[in-house]
Amino acid sequence: MQTSNKFFDDLSRLATGAVGAAHSVKTEMEEHFRAWLDRQLAQLDLVTREEFEVVRDMAEAARRENEDLRAEIEALKAKKPAKKA
């Protein structure tokens, strides 16, 4: 035998409404936080991954060229006769 109690029905509706409202507040807070975070990151003037990789590749190429030139200089020094003092 099941009886309907107005107090429990109202309490159930209130709890359901509170859960829905809490979910809405959570969603709105997440959206505000994401917008704030986007603004903060935009102010940092960060580079993209692609830009970083291009500059890294350029630095590696310059390093290899520097090492090759250093080896060439050392080879030329080894061929050069010593100066008489």
Secondary structure, 3 states (H helix, E strand, C coil): CCCCCHHHHHHHHHHHHHHHHHHHHHHHHHHHHHHHHHHHHHHCCCCCHHHHHHHHHHHHHHHHHHHHHHHHHHHHHHHCCCCCC
